[in-house]
Amino acid sequence: MLKNFPLLLLLLPFSHLSADEANTSPTSTKADNAQQSSNNAALLSGQISTNTPRSSAYFFAQCYRNVPPLITDSNSQPIEQVPINIRAKKIHAIADTLSYQGDVQLTQGIKYLAADELTYFKEEERATASGNVNFVSGEITLYSDSVEARLDSEQTTLQQADYQFHGQGGRGSAQRIYDNGADLYEFKASSYSACPPGDNTWSLDATTLYIDNEKGVGSAYNAVLKIKDVPVFYLPYITYPTSDKRRTGLLFPAYEYSDTNGSTVTQPLYLNIAENMDATLTPSYMENRGTLLAAEYRYLFDIGTGKLAAEYLDHDRIREQNRYLYHWNHRVNFARNWKFTSNYSKVSDDNYFTDIDTNYGSRSDNQLLQTAKLSLTEHNWNSELEVRDFQILGDGDTPHKVLPKLAFNAYQPLGWKSLQLDWYSEVSRFDHDNDDTYTGTRIHLQPKLSLPLYYDSLFVNTELKYMLSFYQQTLNSYSDLEESVSRYIPSFKINSGINFERDLTAFGSPYKQTLVPQIQYLYVPYRDQSTIGTYDTTRMQQDYYALFRDNRFSGYDRIADANQITLGISSSILNAQSQEKMRFAVGQNYYFTPSRTELLDDDDEADTASRSSLIAEFDVNFADNYFFHAGIEWDSDENEISSANSALEKRWLYNTYAQLNYRYVAVSNDGDEEDLVNQLGSKINWSINGQWSSFASYYYDLEYQHLYESMIGIKYQSCCWSISLSYDKHMSAYYGDIDTIADDYESESSYEINFELKGLGGAGTGSNESLFNYGRPFYLQ
């Protein structure tokens, strides 16, 4: 055995490769090398955090268990200083030529070469190896009949070679392989497949194939795509990714069929513009509508990160109009404490999301936000400047525009106990697209003194506010309003409660139970606000925590008068790890004086109730993976349920769950009628194993006895291809009389298929868009 032979320091193009350990001497035969690959696969499997067959990570580790992992070099020595070990049965030296014969094994670090014969020509700076050549590095394993290496340029040529890249699913064979010494490989009369060894589902045969590992891309000329060795498609030129690096090229198409649109074929084109920007162009041909062109541009600059998107359909043959969508989302932090955000979306018509599948809205959307905000944040104060508008879809009322709003918020501890002064102020200008609608400017000032006190388990929080508002309004046709309005309203609130705790044992396990009774008194005097328009104010939804709010309205156009006591009690059960396993809360407001403040367009008679609805909520997590939530709002005066909701969910690992949910809402309409939401629904997301996954949802209206939505889909993925199928039937957008919905509503059905050959670019899994998004039904910590 020769060690550190000076003439062989640069033998073969090792300098651009890497290793984990120097002076490694792998064995010489292919069988032994297979054992090395198996060991490498064991290392790869060791990196996987779970060994359960349902894990996708485990599944793909099993796919490529015979593929060695990519190894990086921890040795910082220059390549010429890494020792070379050579073993051979015979050595011949003639002039400037060295010849090693018989079971030749050469190692430099973990780089390994085995051959029947190895010859080094000193004058030509050239080395050749022949006979059962096996070359292994941290990036590739090669088997070849012969190898020739130029030591001065680190270029290598292999004849009749098989290859397998490490850490990825790239393998194949070639009549000739040329390595330029800089991670660029040229293959002549070659085949390529990303399938694991032994799987010939698909392959790409080409007269010339280039694989650039530095850029993570492959390029093939005169390529024939084969499925199970059967030619199915000819491509004069194709590029495809060999890693997860971004690369310009065609993504796989998608196909969908629906009752209205007919057949839809989508073909995305991905453009990798630069490291900090990319774009996607997606033409979609809809049989009954025409061709939609969608474009998305993503960027990351010093001026911020964001996304620009546009969609355009020239002359929709069904709607007889041009259709379009614009979307812009941007965010930037600059000058230390400054931040700018914007979010703008606009569509051509009310039915855009119901007719066209898009990533920028769903069929359930009824308004689009259009806003931009500039904010400055300091230690104890912040300020923001905002403009805001909405596009309303359907027959909803159009809200006022905010053009603009300037707000300032500050707080300052006053040095006595925990007494603190808070200050909020804003100036807002409201405009409207309808010239007949009132507009105005609002100035709102709100100083607040707060004193939160805590004594062991007792807490007492006191707040005193004074709210000053000034309006200058343009009335147009609204004679009930006034042009100039000033409003001064004080507010006093005191909230107190006690935190009780006790240890208990249930089902053989220790737990801790908390019990927190609360009482709150709120006083806000009545002020007539009927001469003020409602610009950004609406009623807020009720839940247990809403019982303790200062105002039942959002915004500042209506500040509800109050002279009331709120009683509430909540209880939680925590396990030994302080995880909340159960929570229950119930509360109610009691009015000394009924509130008289109403919205401008509220035609209901004055509320004379002496108490609010009884609100109760219940959450429990039992057997770890079972969750249940229930909530109810009970009108104790009318002795009826105003709203209720419940959900039961079972969760498994890997985003697998099954949920059954119910919701009920009685909405008063014209004082004596009610519009009911009485809906039963379910959602399932099921990861069957590492290869099969499925999803389903079903929503049915019990009041009007019709289906809102049914959806089901399934996906199969093997080691080198995948396919997903989905079916969706849902109620079309409805803007008619709700009393006739049971008879008049229309439904829409669609089928979608997506196919992917892994290693030739991804196609995604389809939109799977649902009218009802998944809602987390449990709120335990």
MOMO-V173705 format. One record per residue. RES is the residue in one letter. OMEGA is omega in radians with two decimals (* if undefined). BURIAL is # if it has 9 or more other C-alpha atoms within 8 Angstrom, else .. D_LAST is the distance of its C-alpha to the last C-alpha in Angstrom with 2 decimals. Layout:
[[RES;OMEGA;BURIAL;D_LAST] [RES;OMEGA;BURIAL;D_LAST]]
This chain:
[[M;3.10;.;65.93] [L;3.12;.;66.04] [K;3.03;.;63.38] [N;3.14;#;62.86] [F;-2.96;.;65.96] [P;-3.11;.;66.58] [L;-3.04;.;67.78] [L;-3.11;.;64.52] [L;-3.10;#;61.97] [L;-3.07;#;61.23] [L;-3.12;#;61.73] [L;-3.02;#;59.69] [P;-3.11;#;57.05] [F;-2.90;#;54.49] [S;-3.12;.;53.81] [H;3.11;.;51.09] [L;-3.04;#;49.21] [S;-3.12;#;46.93] [A;3.09;#;46.25] [D;-2.98;#;44.06] [E;3.12;#;46.97] [A;3.07;#;50.64] [N;3.08;#;53.63] [T;-3.12;#;52.00] [S;3.10;#;54.63] [P;-3.11;#;53.37] [T;-2.88;.;55.66] [S;-3.00;#;58.18] [T;3.11;.;57.92] [K;3.11;.;55.74] [A;3.11;.;54.59] [D;3.12;#;53.50] [N;3.05;#;51.77] [A;3.08;.;49.87] [Q;3.09;.;48.69] [Q;3.10;.;47.54] [S;3.11;#;45.60] [S;3.09;#;44.00] [N;3.09;.;43.01] [N;3.11;#;41.55] [A;3.08;#;39.57] [A;3.07;#;38.25] [L;3.12;#;37.05] [L;3.12;#;35.43] [S;3.13;#;33.67] [G;3.12;.;32.50] [Q;-3.12;.;30.51] [I;-3.01;#;28.42] [S;-3.11;.;25.08] [T;3.13;.;25.31] [N;3.11;.;28.38] [T;-3.06;.;27.24] [P;-3.13;#;29.58] [R;-3.12;#;26.87] [S;3.08;#;25.90] [S;3.12;#;27.70] [A;3.12;.;28.14] [Y;-3.12;#;29.80] [F;-3.11;#;31.89] [F;3.03;#;33.32] [A;3.10;#;33.93] [Q;3.10;.;35.99] [C;-3.03;.;37.80] [Y;-3.11;#;39.00] [R;3.11;#;39.27] [N;3.11;#;42.96] [V;-3.14;#;42.34] [P;3.10;#;42.29] [P;3.03;#;39.52] [L;-3.05;.;40.40] [I;3.08;#;41.29] [T;-3.05;.;41.51] [D;3.07;#;44.11] [S;-3.14;.;43.06] [N;-3.10;.;46.72] [S;-3.14;.;47.71] [Q;2.98;.;51.44] [P;-3.05;.;53.68] [I;-3.12;.;54.57] [E;3.13;.;58.20] [Q;3.11;.;57.26] [V;-3.05;#;55.32] [P;3.11;#;57.79] [I;3.08;#;59.10] [N;3.11;#;59.95] [I;3.03;#;62.45] [R;3.10;#;63.68] [A;3.11;#;66.62] [K;-3.12;#;69.50] [K;3.07;.;72.15] [I;3.08;#;72.56] [H;3.09;.;75.41] [A;3.12;.;76.25] [I;-3.11;.;78.92] [A;-3.10;.;79.53] [D;-3.12;.;76.26] [T;3.05;#;74.64] [L;-3.12;#;72.42] [S;3.07;#;71.79] [Y;-3.05;#;69.39] [Q;3.03;#;69.97] [G;3.07;#;68.50] [D;-3.10;#;64.82] [V;3.11;#;63.93] [Q;-3.14;#;60.48] [L;3.11;#;59.37] [T;2.98;#;56.13] [Q;-2.93;#;54.87] [G;3.07;#;51.43] [I;3.08;#;49.66] [K;-2.94;#;51.88] [Y;3.07;#;54.17] [L;3.06;#;57.35] [A;-3.14;#;59.36] [A;3.05;#;62.72] [D;-3.11;#;66.15] [E;3.12;#;67.81] [L;-3.10;#;66.84] [T;3.13;#;69.38] [Y;3.12;#;69.18] [F;-3.01;#;71.73] [K;-3.07;#;71.83] [E;-3.07;.;74.06] [E;-3.06;.;72.03] [E;-3.04;#;68.64] [R;3.08;#;67.79] [A;3.10;#;66.43] [T;3.04;#;66.52] [A;-3.11;#;65.00] [S;3.09;#;66.13] [G;3.08;#;65.72] [N;-3.09;#;62.29] [V;3.09;#;60.49] [N;-3.14;#;56.82] [F;-3.12;#;54.89] [V;3.04;#;51.25] [S;3.11;#;49.24] [G;-3.06;#;45.62] [E;-3.02;#;45.66] [I;2.96;#;48.11] [T;-3.06;#;50.14] [L;2.95;#;53.64] [Y;-3.02;#;56.43] [S;3.04;#;59.81] [D;-3.13;#;63.53] [S;-3.13;#;64.34] [V;3.02;#;62.84] [E;-3.08;#;64.55] [A;3.00;#;62.98] [R;-3.00;#;64.31] [L;-3.12;#;63.39] [D;-3.11;.;64.29] [S;-3.14;.;61.90] [E;3.10;#;59.36] [Q;-3.06;#;60.08] [T;3.08;#;60.09] [T;-3.14;#;61.57] [L;3.13;#;60.91] [Q;3.10;#;62.98] [Q;-2.99;#;61.78] [A;2.91;#;58.22] [D;-3.08;#;54.95] [Y;3.06;#;51.75] [Q;3.07;#;48.03] [F;-3.13;#;45.64] [H;3.04;#;43.02] [G;3.14;#;39.29] [Q;-3.08;#;39.83] [G;3.10;#;41.45] [G;-3.14;#;44.81] [R;3.10;#;48.02] [G;-3.13;#;51.53] [S;-3.13;#;55.20] [A;3.05;#;57.93] [Q;3.13;#;61.65] [R;3.09;#;61.26] [I;3.11;#;58.36] [Y;3.11;#;58.82] [D;-3.09;#;56.41] [N;3.10;#;57.15] [G;-3.12;#;55.44] [A;3.07;.;52.64] [D;3.06;#;50.14] [L;-3.08;#;52.15] [Y;3.06;#;53.58] [E;-3.11;#;56.32] [F;3.08;#;56.86] [K;-3.12;#;60.09] [A;-2.94;#;60.43] [S;2.96;#;56.86] [S;-3.13;#;54.02] [Y;3.05;#;50.30] [S;3.05;#;47.23] [A;3.10;#;43.52] [C;3.13;#;43.35] [P;3.13;#;43.03] [P;-3.14;.;46.25] [G;-3.13;.;47.88] [D;-3.11;.;46.26] [N;3.14;#;48.77] [T;3.10;#;46.87] [W;3.06;#;47.86] [S;3.14;#;49.91] [L;3.10;#;51.50] [D;-3.07;#;55.17] [A;3.05;#;56.80] [T;3.07;#;60.10] [T;-3.12;#;58.32] [L;3.08;#;54.70] [Y;3.06;#;53.11] [I;-3.14;#;49.79] [D;-3.10;#;48.53] [N;3.11;#;45.79] [E;3.11;.;45.39] [K;3.13;.;44.54] [G;-3.07;#;42.95] [V;3.03;#;45.28] [G;3.12;#;48.03] [S;-3.09;#;51.08] [A;3.09;#;53.49] [Y;-3.11;#;56.96] [N;-3.04;#;58.66] [A;3.07;#;55.59] [V;3.08;#;55.43] [L;-3.14;#;52.13] [K;3.01;#;52.54] [I;-3.07;#;50.43] [K;3.10;.;51.43] [D;3.10;#;54.54] [V;3.12;.;55.60] [P;-3.12;#;56.15] [V;-3.07;.;54.23] [F;3.09;.;54.25] [Y;3.14;#;56.38] [L;3.11;#;55.07] [P;3.12;.;57.59] [Y;3.12;#;54.81] [I;2.98;#;51.05] [T;-3.11;#;48.38] [Y;-3.14;#;45.03] [P;3.00;#;42.22] [T;3.07;#;42.38] [S;3.14;.;39.03] [D;3.07;.;35.88] [K;-3.13;.;37.82] [R;-3.10;.;38.41] [R;3.09;#;41.87] [T;3.09;#;43.89] [G;3.11;#;44.77] [L;2.94;#;44.34] [L;-3.11;#;41.11] [F;3.13;#;41.44] [P;3.08;#;42.25] [A;-3.13;#;40.34] [Y;3.12;#;41.95] [E;3.04;#;40.90] [Y;3.09;#;42.87] [S;-3.10;#;42.17] [D;-3.05;.;44.36] [T;-3.04;.;44.85] [N;-3.03;#;44.84] [G;3.13;#;46.59] [S;3.09;#;46.24] [T;3.10;#;44.16] [V;-3.10;#;44.61] [T;-3.14;#;42.49] [Q;3.14;#;43.59] [P;3.01;#;41.44] [L;-3.13;#;43.14] [Y;-3.14;#;41.08] [L;3.08;#;42.67] [N;-3.01;#;41.64] [I;3.14;#;43.27] [A;-3.12;.;42.17] [E;-3.05;.;39.38] [N;3.11;.;37.71] [M;3.05;#;38.46] [D;-3.10;#;38.88] [A;3.07;#;39.65] [T;3.05;#;39.65] [L;-3.03;#;42.42] [T;2.97;#;41.89] [P;3.12;#;44.77] [S;3.10;#;44.05] [Y;3.08;#;46.99] [M;-2.99;#;46.40] [E;-3.03;#;49.37] [N;-3.10;#;49.59] [R;-3.06;#;48.41] [G;-3.09;#;49.58] [T;3.09;#;48.16] [L;3.07;#;45.03] [L;3.13;#;44.70] [A;3.12;#;41.25] [A;3.09;#;40.78] [E;3.14;#;37.76] [Y;3.12;#;38.12] [R;-3.08;#;35.43] [Y;3.08;#;36.17] [L;-3.13;#;35.00] [F;3.02;.;37.35] [D;3.13;.;37.45] [I;3.04;.;37.38] [G;3.13;#;33.99] [T;-3.11;#;32.38] [G;-3.07;#;32.45] [K;3.03;#;33.70] [L;-3.13;#;36.73] [A;3.09;#;37.36] [A;3.07;#;40.12] [E;-3.12;#;41.25] [Y;3.06;#;44.69] [L;-3.10;#;46.46] [D;3.08;#;50.13] [H;2.99;#;51.46] [D;-3.06;#;49.10] [R;3.10;#;51.68] [I;-3.10;.;49.65] [R;-3.12;.;48.68] [E;3.12;.;51.89] [Q;3.02;.;50.22] [N;-3.10;#;48.81] [R;3.13;#;45.01] [Y;3.06;#;42.90] [L;3.01;#;39.45] [Y;3.10;#;38.65] [H;3.06;#;35.37] [W;3.08;#;34.72] [N;-3.05;#;31.55] [H;3.11;#;31.99] [R;3.11;#;30.15] [V;2.96;#;31.75] [N;-3.08;#;31.14] [F;3.10;.;34.44] [A;3.04;.;36.31] [R;-3.00;.;33.40] [N;-3.12;#;31.50] [W;3.10;#;32.60] [K;3.06;#;30.70] [F;3.09;#;32.07] [T;3.06;#;30.29] [S;3.12;#;31.86] [N;-3.05;#;30.99] [Y;3.07;#;33.94] [S;3.13;#;34.45] [K;3.07;#;37.51] [V;-3.04;#;39.09] [S;-3.01;#;42.62] [D;-3.06;.;41.96] [D;-3.01;#;39.60] [N;-3.04;#;39.72] [Y;-3.06;#;38.98] [F;3.10;#;35.51] [T;-3.10;#;36.73] [D;-2.95;.;39.79] [I;3.06;.;38.66] [D;-3.12;.;35.74] [T;3.11;.;34.31] [N;-2.98;.;31.33] [Y;3.08;.;31.23] [G;-3.13;.;30.49] [S;-3.09;#;29.90] [R;-3.12;#;31.82] [S;-3.13;.;29.31] [D;3.07;#;29.73] [N;3.04;.;31.87] [Q;3.13;.;31.87] [L;-3.13;#;31.98] [L;3.08;#;30.91] [Q;-3.00;#;33.60] [T;3.01;#;32.60] [A;-3.04;#;33.33] [K;3.04;#;31.90] [L;-3.06;#;33.18] [S;3.08;#;31.18] [L;-3.09;#;31.90] [T;3.05;#;29.39] [E;-3.01;.;30.68] [H;-3.08;.;29.40] [N;3.02;.;29.27] [W;3.08;#;30.28] [N;-3.13;#;29.94] [S;3.12;#;32.00] [E;3.07;#;32.00] [L;-3.01;#;34.64] [E;2.88;#;33.66] [V;-3.03;#;35.57] [R;3.06;#;33.96] [D;3.11;#;35.36] [F;2.88;#;34.39] [Q;-3.10;#;36.28] [I;3.12;#;35.94] [L;-3.11;#;36.51] [G;-3.03;.;38.21] [D;-3.13;.;39.49] [G;3.10;.;36.80] [D;3.12;.;37.92] [T;-3.13;.;38.20] [P;3.09;#;36.30] [H;2.99;#;37.91] [K;3.02;#;37.86] [V;-3.01;#;36.67] [L;-0.18;#;39.55] [P;2.98;#;38.25] [K;3.06;#;35.74] [L;-3.06;#;35.94] [A;3.10;#;33.17] [F;-3.09;#;32.90] [N;-3.11;#;30.06] [A;3.04;#;30.40] [Y;-3.09;#;29.23] [Q;3.01;.;31.16] [P;-3.06;.;30.56] [L;2.99;.;33.73] [G;3.07;.;33.96] [W;-3.01;.;33.84] [K;3.13;.;30.82] [S;-3.14;#;27.88] [L;-3.07;#;30.02] [Q;3.06;#;29.37] [L;3.05;#;31.29] [D;3.13;#;29.66] [W;3.03;#;31.87] [Y;3.09;#;31.29] [S;3.10;#;34.22] [E;2.99;#;35.01] [V;-3.06;#;38.09] [S;3.06;#;37.71] [R;-3.10;#;40.43] [F;3.12;#;39.97] [D;-3.11;#;42.27] [H;3.13;#;42.73] [D;-3.14;.;44.50] [N;-3.10;.;46.35] [D;3.14;.;49.26] [D;-3.11;.;49.45] [T;3.13;#;45.93] [Y;3.06;#;45.54] [T;-3.12;#;44.16] [G;3.06;#;43.55] [T;-3.12;#;42.30] [R;2.98;#;39.73] [I;-3.13;#;39.42] [H;3.11;#;36.51] [L;-3.06;#;36.17] [Q;2.98;#;33.45] [P;-3.10;#;33.62] [K;2.97;#;31.05] [L;3.13;#;31.07] [S;-3.12;#;27.87] [L;3.06;#;27.69] [P;-3.12;#;24.34] [L;-3.13;.;25.23] [Y;3.12;.;23.28] [Y;-3.08;.;25.14] [D;-3.09;.;23.31] [S;-3.11;.;21.13] [L;3.03;#;22.89] [F;3.10;#;22.13] [V;-3.13;#;24.60] [N;-3.10;#;24.22] [T;3.13;#;27.44] [E;3.06;#;28.25] [L;-3.12;#;31.68] [K;3.00;#;32.28] [Y;-3.00;#;35.45] [M;3.14;#;35.39] [L;-3.12;#;38.55] [S;3.14;#;39.13] [F;-3.10;#;42.30] [Y;2.95;#;43.18] [Q;-2.93;#;46.15] [Q;2.95;#;46.39] [T;-2.86;.;48.71] [L;-3.02;#;49.17] [N;-3.06;#;51.17] [S;-3.09;.;51.59] [Y;-3.07;.;49.13] [S;-3.12;.;51.56] [D;-3.14;.;49.04] [L;3.09;#;47.38] [E;-3.10;#;48.86] [E;-3.13;#;49.45] [S;-3.13;.;48.36] [V;3.02;#;45.72] [S;-3.09;.;44.38] [R;-3.13;#;41.54] [Y;-3.07;.;40.51] [I;3.00;#;37.66] [P;3.12;#;36.21] [S;3.11;#;32.86] [F;3.13;#;31.73] [K;3.02;#;28.37] [I;-3.09;#;27.28] [N;-3.10;#;23.89] [S;3.12;#;23.46] [G;-3.14;#;21.29] [I;3.07;#;20.83] [N;3.05;#;17.91] [F;3.09;.;18.96] [E;3.03;.;17.69] [R;3.07;.;19.27] [D;3.10;.;19.23] [L;3.11;.;19.85] [T;3.13;.;20.67] [A;-3.14;.;20.03] [F;3.08;.;21.45] [G;-3.10;.;22.58] [S;3.13;.;19.26] [P;3.10;#;18.23] [Y;3.02;#;15.33] [K;3.12;#;14.70] [Q;3.04;#;14.70] [T;3.08;#;14.30] [L;-3.05;#;16.54] [V;2.98;#;16.88] [P;-3.13;#;20.01] [Q;3.01;#;20.87] [I;-3.12;#;24.17] [Q;3.01;#;25.19] [Y;-3.13;#;28.64] [L;3.08;#;29.37] [Y;3.04;#;32.90] [V;-3.11;#;34.09] [P;-3.12;#;37.82] [Y;2.98;#;39.13] [R;3.10;.;40.81] [D;-3.10;.;42.62] [Q;-3.07;.;40.95] [S;3.13;#;42.77] [T;3.11;#;44.90] [I;3.05;#;41.96] [G;3.08;#;40.90] [T;-3.02;#;37.32] [Y;3.14;.;36.51] [D;-3.01;#;32.74] [T;3.06;#;31.60] [T;3.09;.;30.15] [R;3.09;.;28.27] [M;3.14;.;24.48] [Q;-3.11;.;22.45] [Q;2.90;.;21.38] [D;-3.05;#;18.04] [Y;-3.09;#;16.91] [Y;3.09;.;16.21] [A;3.11;#;19.48] [L;-3.07;#;21.39] [F;3.09;.;21.08] [R;3.08;.;22.35] [D;-3.01;.;25.83] [N;3.13;.;27.16] [R;3.10;#;26.73] [F;2.97;#;28.26] [S;3.14;#;27.15] [G;-3.06;.;29.68] [Y;3.14;#;32.46] [D;3.05;#;35.26] [R;3.04;#;34.28] [I;-3.01;#;33.00] [A;3.02;#;32.73] [D;-3.08;#;34.58] [A;2.97;#;32.75] [N;-2.87;#;33.81] [Q;3.01;#;31.02] [I;3.07;#;28.79] [T;3.08;#;25.21] [L;3.12;#;23.94] [G;3.09;#;20.36] [I;3.13;#;18.44] [S;-3.12;#;14.83] [S;3.11;#;13.71] [S;3.03;#;10.74] [I;-3.10;#;11.31] [L;3.11;#;9.89] [N;-3.06;#;11.72] [A;3.11;.;13.96] [Q;3.13;.;11.62] [S;3.03;.;9.30] [Q;-3.10;.;6.59] [E;-3.10;#;5.77] [K;3.13;#;8.41] [M;3.06;#;9.83] [R;3.11;#;10.05] [F;3.14;#;13.42] [A;3.09;#;15.05] [V;-3.12;#;18.70] [G;-3.12;#;21.02] [Q;3.03;#;24.37] [N;3.06;#;26.73] [Y;-3.01;#;30.29] [Y;2.95;#;33.00] [F;3.10;.;36.03] [T;3.14;.;37.41] [P;3.13;#;36.40] [S;-3.12;#;35.39] [R;-3.08;#;38.22] [T;-3.14;#;36.72] [E;3.06;.;36.62] [L;-3.08;#;36.52] [L;-3.07;.;39.88] [D;-3.14;.;40.03] [D;-3.10;.;38.59] [D;-3.13;.;41.43] [D;3.06;.;39.76] [E;-3.12;.;41.55] [A;-3.11;.;40.36] [D;-3.14;.;37.41] [T;-3.11;.;38.67] [A;-3.14;.;35.68] [S;-3.13;#;34.93] [R;3.10;#;31.22] [S;3.00;#;28.45] [S;3.05;#;26.83] [L;-3.11;#;24.53] [I;3.10;#;20.90] [A;3.11;#;18.54] [E;-3.09;#;15.13] [F;3.07;#;13.64] [D;3.11;#;10.68] [V;3.02;#;10.96] [N;-3.11;#;10.40] [F;-3.10;.;13.79] [A;3.05;.;15.73] [D;-3.01;.;12.83] [N;3.08;#;14.00] [Y;-3.12;#;14.53] [F;3.09;#;12.33] [F;3.07;#;13.80] [H;3.06;#;13.45] [A;3.08;#;16.33] [G;-3.11;#;17.49] [I;2.99;#;21.01] [E;-3.02;#;23.32] [W;3.08;#;26.39] [D;-3.04;#;29.57] [S;3.09;#;30.96] [D;-3.14;.;34.27] [E;3.13;.;35.03] [N;3.14;.;33.37] [E;3.13;.;31.67] [I;3.06;#;28.34] [S;3.09;#;27.76] [S;3.11;#;24.73] [A;3.07;#;22.37] [N;3.11;#;19.92] [S;3.11;#;18.35] [A;3.05;#;17.08] [L;-3.07;#;17.14] [E;3.00;#;16.14] [K;-3.12;#;16.98] [R;3.00;#;15.91] [W;3.10;.;18.08] [L;2.98;.;18.50] [Y;3.05;.;20.00] [N;3.09;#;18.48] [T;-3.11;#;19.97] [Y;3.02;#;18.69] [A;-3.06;#;20.37] [Q;2.99;#;19.25] [L;-3.07;#;21.23] [N;-3.14;#;20.62] [Y;3.05;#;22.69] [R;-3.12;#;23.15] [Y;3.10;#;25.83] [V;3.06;#;26.99] [A;-3.09;#;30.33] [V;3.14;.;31.69] [S;-3.12;#;34.82] [N;-3.14;.;37.77] [D;2.99;.;41.02] [G;-3.06;.;40.22] [D;3.08;.;41.13] [E;3.14;.;39.71] [E;2.95;.;36.21] [D;-3.02;.;34.72] [L;2.87;#;32.29] [V;-3.06;#;29.41] [N;-2.82;#;29.19] [Q;3.08;#;27.61] [L;-3.10;#;26.50] [G;3.10;#;24.96] [S;3.07;#;23.72] [K;3.11;#;22.59] [I;2.98;#;23.10] [N;-2.92;#;22.69] [W;3.01;#;24.41] [S;-3.02;#;25.24] [I;3.02;#;28.16] [N;-3.10;#;29.11] [G;-3.08;#;29.80] [Q;-3.04;#;32.48] [W;3.00;#;31.48] [S;-3.08;#;28.55] [S;3.07;#;28.43] [F;3.12;#;26.64] [A;3.01;#;27.44] [S;-3.11;#;26.56] [Y;3.14;#;28.40] [Y;-3.06;#;28.30] [Y;3.11;#;30.87] [D;-3.09;#;31.84] [L;-3.09;#;32.85] [E;-3.09;.;34.69] [Y;3.02;.;36.96] [Q;3.05;.;36.99] [H;-3.13;.;36.63] [L;2.99;#;34.52] [Y;-3.08;#;32.26] [E;2.91;#;31.41] [S;-3.02;#;31.74] [M;3.11;#;30.99] [I;-3.14;#;31.32] [G;3.14;#;31.71] [I;3.12;#;32.25] [K;3.04;#;32.69] [Y;3.06;#;34.69] [Q;3.01;#;34.96] [S;-3.12;.;37.47] [C;-3.06;#;38.11] [C;3.00;#;40.19] [W;3.11;#;39.66] [S;3.10;#;37.17] [I;3.09;#;37.45] [S;3.13;#;35.10] [L;3.10;#;36.14] [S;3.08;#;34.50] [Y;-3.08;#;35.67] [D;3.00;#;34.45] [K;-3.07;#;35.84] [H;3.09;#;34.56] [M;3.09;#;35.95] [S;3.11;#;37.78] [A;-3.04;.;37.05] [Y;-3.14;.;38.48] [Y;-3.09;.;39.92] [G;3.12;.;42.29] [D;-3.06;.;42.47] [I;3.14;.;39.38] [D;-3.12;.;41.69] [T;-3.05;.;43.38] [I;-3.12;#;40.38] [A;-3.08;#;40.82] [D;-2.94;.;44.29] [D;-3.00;.;44.32] [Y;3.12;#;41.23] [E;3.14;.;41.77] [S;-3.12;.;39.75] [E;3.12;#;39.60] [S;3.12;#;39.40] [S;3.09;#;39.00] [Y;-3.11;#;39.10] [E;3.10;#;37.97] [I;3.07;#;38.81] [N;-3.09;#;37.91] [F;-3.11;#;39.69] [E;2.92;#;39.33] [L;-3.05;#;41.47] [K;-3.10;#;39.28] [G;3.05;#;41.02] [L;3.13;#;42.85] [G;-3.07;#;40.05] [G;3.10;#;36.98] [A;-3.08;#;36.91] [G;-3.05;.;33.23] [T;-3.12;.;31.86] [G;-3.05;#;32.73] [S;-3.10;.;30.93] [N;-3.07;.;29.27] [E;-3.10;.;28.78] [S;3.02;#;27.38] [L;-3.08;#;27.88] [F;3.12;.;24.33] [N;3.11;.;21.67] [Y;3.09;.;18.72] [G;3.10;.;15.91] [R;-3.00;.;12.33] [P;-3.08;#;12.52] [F;-3.00;#;9.05] [Y;3.12;.;6.46] [L;-3.12;#;3.79] [Q;*;.;0.00]]
